[in-house]
Amino acid sequence: MTSRATAWLSGKFRRIADRSGCGPLARGSRLARPALEILEGRKLLSDASAFWSFASAPKLHPAKLNLLTRKPGASLDRIFVAPYAASSNSGAAVGQTGPLIADATGNPIWYQPVSNKYSPQVLGFRAQTLFGRPVLTWWQGTLVGSTSAKLPPGTAVSGEFVIANQHYQKIRTIPAPQGVGLDLHELLLTPQGHAYFITNRTVRADLTAYGGSKQGTYLDPVVRELDLRTGKTVFTLDVAKHVPLGDSVVPATAGKTWDPYHLNSVDVSPDGSQVLVSARNTWGIYDVSHTTGNLLWQLGGKENQFHLPSSLVTGPFGSAFQYQHDARFVPGGISLYDNAGAGSPPYGGPYGASRGLTLNLDLQNHAASLASPPDVHDPALFSNSQGNLQNLANGHVLIGSGLNARPGGGIGSHVTEYSRSGSVLADYLLDGQQISYRAFSLPWAGLPLTKPSVAGASANGRTTVYASWNGSTETQSWELLAGPSRASLSQVSITPRSGFETAIATTAAGPFFEVKALDAGGNTLNTSAVIRVRG
């Protein structure tokens, strides 16, 4: 029987750019052309073991997401990462940069390399829902560090948010509003079809009190909520109006633009009444009323309003976390990724191993406590930047470690699933000096509109046909057809799908071959081109 996802693909939804159900195109966003991306690979290094290569998809070379540990009970959902080079030296990275969906064993399902002409990165790649339909979202652009600029490291030089449908076709982009920079850290879609993101504007000010210049500049971040149906901004939050510059733990430097806040996550309470914001450079997490825009409470940082048990305190100001990322509402409190990483003096760190924290918050008594044991990697990881904590539907926790120092040297990103008790159920490592800003484990049904890809090689009377279909999650097996001409092909075998690319060995004479992608019920999803394999 054909799966529901396959059936959904039929009929009027078989279009290159599917906008049905998405409402009118919002002002401030634009419909992307339904053209295929130009696949421009990075310079590949000699260490071929660190990235994938496929006979049937020769332009795809994603870094490997190596499975280190997997135990019973681990999630079977897809893994979402976006490998990119952590260095401005493109030769330090192996493979390509781009959004990557992998299966639970680390094998690629869908990968889209991006051009490296201007060293773009992809960050925050994940599946979300827009107007009731599954979509993919990510930020794509250029960061300070991969290119020279006067802005602080990690700031977006240029870029936009991309929204793609289940066919992997871009349906919307969200560029920077006029006059401000579009921050890379967050794109949160709501059931109402609204998008939360952050923008930055450069402000001139006397910063001598903070170590900067009399005629200095600093980044002022603003949280924005955009109605994607109308294109109207319906909510803004200027953090600088609520949090003094002096709360920053990162001092200003004369002659350089200062980043006193560095917002890195935005979340909305289930009833939409509160907005939760994390500021890396103040060590503060702020809860703001969506109705009034007033600050309701602050956890962490110099002006922490919560009592913490001594067992939780790890750093200055009685702090339980430092340089944190990805604060989220959870029932009874919040979760976050505690980088505890190294920063600028006088509050440099690190203050311990990076860890995931889920905290109960007693708002009446302003007290915080652990809701579950901290999730700490073994061996310990020290994430100087990036990372996230995702609460999974099965009650487990998934942590992306961002940019961390790997045990034994080098850099990389771990993706680790923890049980309720804090034990490791699955652990992955991005290879080849690549990192991922965040990582997610999410359900996803991919329905590409392209044809399956096929390649073949023959020697000593035996042919191997290689079959793949970038992005297909419904393909369960491959039907191989062969014959003496393109018009006279007959079935040779049916082979279960194995990883991204399946190698099918046959003694069929050919020399013409074709493959059909079959779903779980044996129904044909799509058919490849016919190839001729010369012996």
N, C-alpha and C positions, 0 to 999 in steps of 0.2 A: 504494500500500500504506500502510495506517495506521501511523504512527510508534509506536515502543515507548512513548513518553511518553503518547500518546493512548490506547493500549490499556490502559496502567496505570490511567488514569482511570476505566475502565469498571467495571461490576460493583459489588462491595461497597465500593469506595473512593469512590464517588460519594456522599459524605456531607458535611454541613455542617462537622462537626468530626471529622476523621479521627484517631482515636487508635490504630488498629490497628498493632501492632508497636512501640508506644512503651512498653510495660510499664505497671505500675500507676502511678497518679499519686502523685508523691513528696510526702511531708510537706514543708512549706516552699515548695511550688509549688501552683498551683491551675489548674483547667481554666477557660479563658475562655469566656464565653458566645458562642454562634455568631451573635451579632447583628452587623449591619453597623455599621461605625464611622459616627459622625455627622461629616459633612464640614463643618467650620467653617473657612472660608478666612481667611487673614490679610488685612488691609487692603491692597489692591493699589494700587501707585503708577501714575502716568501713563506711566512708561517701559515700555510694553507689549512692547518688543523684548527685554526681559530675562527674561521668563517666558512659558511656553506658555499658550495658550488654545485650546480645542477646541469646535467646534460640537456634537459628539456627546457630549462629557463636560464640560459647562459648569462643574462644581464643581472641576475639577482645574486647578491653576495652578502647576506646579513651576518652580523656577528653571531656566534653560537651562544645560545642560552643553555649552558651545560647543567644537566640534572646531577646534583651531588648526592641528594638523599630524597627518598620518597617512601612513606610508610602507609599502611592501610588507614583509611579514614581521611586521607588528604583530598582536597577538592579536585573535581574533574573538570572544572571550568577552564576557559581559555586564559592564557597569561598575556597581558598587554604591557609591552615595554617599548621604548623608543631609543635605541642605541645611538649615541653620538660621541664624538671625540671630546675628551676632557682637556685637550691641549690645543693651542693654536698651531702646533706643529702637526700638519695633516699626516705626516709620515709616522706619527706615533700610534695611529689607529689602524686596526685591521678591519677590512670589510667596508661596509657602506653605512651611511646615516639614514634613518628613516623609521616610520612606524612599523611595528612588528607584532603580529598575533602568533602565539605559539600554543601547542597543545600541552597537556599536563605532563608530557615527557620531555618537553623542550623543543620538539620538532616544529619548524615553521608551518603556519597555516596560510598567512597572508603577509606579504612584505612589499613596501613601496619605497624604493630608494629615492632620495631627493638629490637634485643637482648640487655639486660642490663648487660651482663657479664663484659664489660669494660665501662659501663655508656655512650654509644654513644648518640649523639644528631643528629637530622636532622634539617637543616636550609636552608632558601632560596627556599622553595618548591614552584613550580609554573609550569604552562604550557607554552611551547615555541614551536617554529617550527624549525625543522632540515631537510634540503633538501626537503622542501615543505610538510613535514608531521608533524602532531601534536605529541609532545613528552612531557613527564614530566621530570623535572630536579630538583635535590637537592644535597646539600652537606651532607655527612654522616661521622661522626667521633667523636673524643673525644676532649673536650675543657679543657683548664686550668680552674679550678674552680670545675669541676666535678671529676677531678683527680689531684693529686699533681704534680707540675712541676715548674721549675725555670723561665719559660716564663711568660710574663705579663698576667693578667686575660683576658679571652676571646680569647686567642690565640689557634689555632688548634694544638693539640699535634700530632694527626694523623688523616687521613681521605682522602676522595676522592669524586669527583663529580660523580653522577649517572645520566644516561639518560635512560628513559624507554619509550616504545612505547604505543600505545593506548590499547594494551592488558595487560598492567602493567608488561611486561617482560623487564628486564634490557637488553639493547642492547649495551651500551657502558659505560665504566667508564673512568674518567680522573684522574689518580693518580698524586702525586707530581713529578715534574721533579727531576732528580737526584741532590742531594746536597742542595735542598732548601725545605722549608715547604710550603704546599699548604694552602693558606688562604681560610677561609670559606665564606667570605662576598659576593662574586659575581661570577656568571657564566652567561655570556650574550652570547647568540647564535645569529648569524647574518644570513641574507638571503643567503649569500655566503657560508655558512657552516663553518664559523669560530667561535671560542670560545674565549671570553675575560675572563680572571681570574687574580688573584693576587697571587704572591708567596712572601715569606719572607725568607731572609737570615740573619744570625746573624753576625754582624760586630764588631770587636774589635777596641776600640778607647779610647783616653783620654777624659773622660766626666766630668772632674772636673769643667769646666766652666758652666756646666748645672746642677750641684748638684750631679753628679755621681762619680765613681771611676776613678783613673788615668788609670787603666787597665780595663776599663768597656766594656760593650757590649750593642749594640742596634739593633733593628730590622730594616732592610732596605727593604721596599716593592718595588716590581717590577710588573708592569702591563704587562701581556703577551697576545698576540693574536696568537692562534694556528689554523692552517688550518687542519680541521678534516679529509679532504680527504688525505692529504699527510703526516700529522704528523709534519709538519715544523712550527717553530715559525717564524711569518712574521712581528712581531712588538713587541718591548719592550719599556717600559718607567720606568726608575729608578728615582723615585720621589726625592731621596736624592741629585741627581745631579742638581735639579732645585729649591728645597726648603731647605734653611739652617736649621740645627738642632735647632738653636736658635728660630725659628718660633713656636716651640712647646709650648703649654700652659700647658703641663704636665711635671714637672721637673723630671730629672733623680734621681735615688736613689742609693746610694752606695751599691754595692754587688748584685744588681738586674739588669736583662736585661731591658733596657729602650725601650718603645714603643713611639717614638716621633711623628709618623705620624698616624698610625692606619687607613689605607685606608678602606673604607666601601662601596664604589660603583664605578662602571665604566659604562659610557654610551658612545655611538657613535652617532655622528650627522647623520641625514638621508642620506647625501651624502658620509659619511664615511671619511670626511676630518679632523674631529676633535674628540678628545677623552676627555671626561669630567670625572674628578676624584674628589671624596670627601675624605678629610682627617679629621677624627673626632678630632684628638688631636692637630691640628693647627687651627681649626675652618675655614679652607680654602677650597674653591672649585676652581679647576684649569682646564683651557681649554688648551689643547695641540694640536699642529699640528700633524696629523697622517703622514704627508709627511716628515717633518723635525725633529719632536720630540721636537721642541722648545715650550716654554711656551708662549701662546698667551695672556692670562689674568688671574688674580686672583680676586675672590670675597670672602670677609671675611678674618678673621685672622689679624695678625699683619701687613701684607703688603697688605691690601685691596686696590685695584686700582679703586674702584667705589665710587662715591658720593651717599650717602643714605639720604633720607629725615629724619628729626629728629623723625618723628612719627614711623619710622621703627627701630630706634636704641634702643637696649635693654641692651647692655653690653659694656665691655671695648673695646678699639680700634675702637669705633664707630660701633660695630658689630650688625647686625640684627639677627644673629643666633649663637648658641654655641653648640658644640659637635654634629653637624648635621649629618644626614644620607640621603642616597638615592637621590643624585643630578641627575636630568634628564633634557635633552634638551626638551623644549616645543617651539611651534612657538613664536618667539619674545623674548625668554628668557629661564629660567630654573625653575624647581620646586624642592622642597626639604622638608625634614622633620626636623624641628627645634626642637631638643630635649630640648635645653635651660636648660639642666640638671645639676646635681651636679658633680663636679670633684675635683681634687686635688688642694690645695692651690698653688699659690696665686690667682688663677682665679676659685674658686670653684663653685659658683652658688648655687642653680638654679637662672636663670635670668628671671623667669616667667613660665607660663604654656607652655607645649609643644604644637606645632602647625604646621600645614601645610602651606607652603609658595609657592606661584607662583609669580615669579618676571619677569617684563619686563626689558630687558637690552638694553640700548642705548650704543652700543659699540663705536660709534664715539665720544661721549662726556663722556664716562665712567660714566654713571649714571644708577642707579637701582631704580625701583619703583614697587609698588604692582600692579599685573595684576588683582587680585581679592581679596576679603576680606580673611584674614587668617582663616584657618579652625581650630577652637579651640573647644575641647570637653567641655561639660557641664554635670557634674561638671569637673573642670579642672584636667588634668592629668599631672604628672611630670615624664617623661621617662628618667631615668638615662642612659639607653643604648638601642640600637636597634631601630627598627621602619622603616616605609617607607611611601611614598606617591605615589599612582598610579593614573594617569589620565585615566579615563574610556572612552570608546567609546561614551557613551551618554553625555559626557561633564561634568560628575560628578567627584568627587575625592574620592578615597578610602584611608583611613589611617589605617595602622597597628601601634599600639602604642608601640610595643616592650615590654621591661621590664619597667613597670610603677607602681608607688605606687597607689593602689586603694583607692578611697574615703572610709573612715571608717576603713582603715588598710588592710594589706596583699599586695600581688603582683598579677599581671595578665596582660593580653593583651586584649585591646579593638580592635575591627575591626569596623570602622565607615565609612559610606558613606555620603558625603556632596553634596548638590546641588550647582549650580553655585553661588548662593547667600550666601552660607556658612551654610545653615540650615541642620540639621541632617535628613537624610531619612531612615537610618538603622543603628542599633548599636548592636554589638555582644560582648560577653565577654567569654573568655576562663576560664573554671572553674578549681577548684582543684589545685591552686598554679602552674598552667602550664602557660608558655608564648610561644610566637611565634616570631622569629626574624623579619620576614616580613609576610604580608598578601596580598592576591590578589583576585580580582574578575575577572574571565576569563571564556570564553566559553570552554566547554570540552565535548567530546563524548567518553565515556569509553566502551571498547568492551572486557570484560574479556573472557579468554579461559577456565576458570574453569566452573564447573557445578553450578547451583543454590544450595543453602544449605537449608535443611529442617529439622524440628524437630516437635515433637508433644507430646501432653499430653491429657489423657482422664479421665473423671470422671463423674459419674451419667448419663451415656448414651450420653454424649456430648464430642466431641473431638475438641481441638484447634490445628491447624496446623500452624507452624511458618515458613515463607518463606523469604529468603533474597538472594541477589546475589552481593557479594562485588565488587564494581566497575562498575556495569551496570548503564548506564544512559538512555538506550533505553527501559527498562522494564516499562510498563505502568499498567499492571495488571497481576494477577496470576490465572491460571486455576488449580483447584484442582481436582484430580482424586482419586477414592477410589475403593476398591474391596476386595473380599474374598481371593485372592491370588495375587502374584506378576505379574502373567501372565494375569489376568482378571481385569483390571482397567477401569473404565468409568468416564466420566466427572460428577462432582458434582456441581461445581459453578465456576463463574469467579468473582474475587474480585479486585477492584482497588488497585494499589500499595499504601502503606501508610508508608512513612519514609523508613529507612533502612530495617526494618523488619516488615512484614505484618502479623498480626494475623488473621487467617481464622477459624471461628467457624462453626462447622458442626455437624449434627446428623447422618451422614452416618456411617454405621456399620463398614466399613473397614474389618479387622484391618490394611490393607495395604493402604498407601497413597503415592502420588507423586504430585509434582507441576510442571507446565510449565510456563516459563516466556514469556509473550506476549508483542509485541510492540504496537504502537498506532493504527496500522491497524489490530490487532488481530492475527498477525502471530507469530508462535512459534520461539523464539530465542534460547532456550535451555531447557533441562529437567533435573530435579533433580534425585537423586537416589530414589529408593523406600524404604520407611521406614515402620516398623511395630509398631503400637501404641497399647500398651496393656492397657486394661481398669482396 
